[in-house]
């Protein structure tokens, strides 16, 4: 999906999906926007969010998402409030509630807060939002149902209530007990069932329509004017927030980055191996950004073809199965391939320079003495020929890949040699032949009887 939407009591995911096909998630809490941004959608829409039960969505994660090229929209509820607060930085607000916050007419977050049920009930509302009450009372005033005086009184009564206690029955009862006009209250009570305003829902639908149209028109990556600062606190929050698997209907468990890493730690050496590879990927992608490397379609197609061949993914069904197992949508898979193309591009650019670091790395790993000894032995060999050892090239390849490396012979030997940095297929063949002679010599030395003087 190209859009991730956080919603709950304002509008159900079923109703919302009729307006926009997207990944629908529960009300946003701290870290949720960051987790959604890791999936690199084109757009994130925030409607509902948690207020009191858990920490609310942070401003910084929204700023981070936009700095990564993701358009972030807000409407109706906490989304409207955050959009008004982050308008100068590029977050886009939609609807009347957003405009009320933007213009300073509304300030308090309790204006949009409601009590609601759990996910199993589709977050059904158990109270009425103050902003909906205000819009309904203003409509009643315009239609001559109530006077301005009663409208102001009812707004004050509603505002004084704790947000979970706000509903029209309580509002009318408290107004009656306070001596308000009974005839007006009765008239309002009869008018309410068919005329109450659900401004939050209207705004949510409006935002979904805006996102749908923007996606249909072709949404270029978000561009921001600010420089996102990677603070220590932010990096710590990221380590604990990274979510890898979403439940698109807002039910079930989610897998976080931290929980995945904990499982990897239990695999011992693999944790360090993958950590080094991830570090290399991080710096390669950062260098690609610095060099402004743009991956054109041909380079992306080549990278994807190599990726499929390396994993024996033959046909669309095999690729689809791999994507499902790895929690990737079509859009996310495309992004992965673009990133992979960038990484390989940077590796190629840095290949010569990075070779100078290999001796130090080999000394640290303990492989230096062994490889130097082999290199010296190889230098003493002239240019051996296959005929002198009684092998065909196919037999030599079979020996090397199956017996030495324990894998099948690649279908494209020339590409395999190029990927390892050999100057030509012939250079690779000569290196294999020398390796064969070296190992044969080693075996002979091991089996020869010792002599004493």
Protein Blocks (a to p, Z undefined) as FASTA:
>chain_A
ZZdcddfjlpcfklmmmmogcdddddddehklmmmmmnopabdcdfbdcfklpccddfkl
mmmmmmnopacddehilmmmmmmmmmmnopacedjklmmmmnomambfklmgccdddfkl
oopafbdcfklmmmmmmmmmmnomacfklmmmmmmmmmmpcfklgcfklmmmmmmmnopa
fklmmmmmmmmmmmcccfklmmmmmmmmmmmmmmmnopaddddfbdcdddfklmmmmmmm
mcfbdcfkopajdddfklmmmmmmmnommmmmmmmmmmmmmmmmmmmmmnopacdfklmm
mmmmmmmmmnopgcjklmmmmmmmnopafklmmmmmmmmmmmmmmmmmmmmmmmmmmmmm
mmmnopmmmmmmmmmmmmmpccddfklnopafklmmmmmmmmmnopacdfblmlmmmmno
pabfklmmmmmmmmmmmmmmmmmmmmpccddZZ
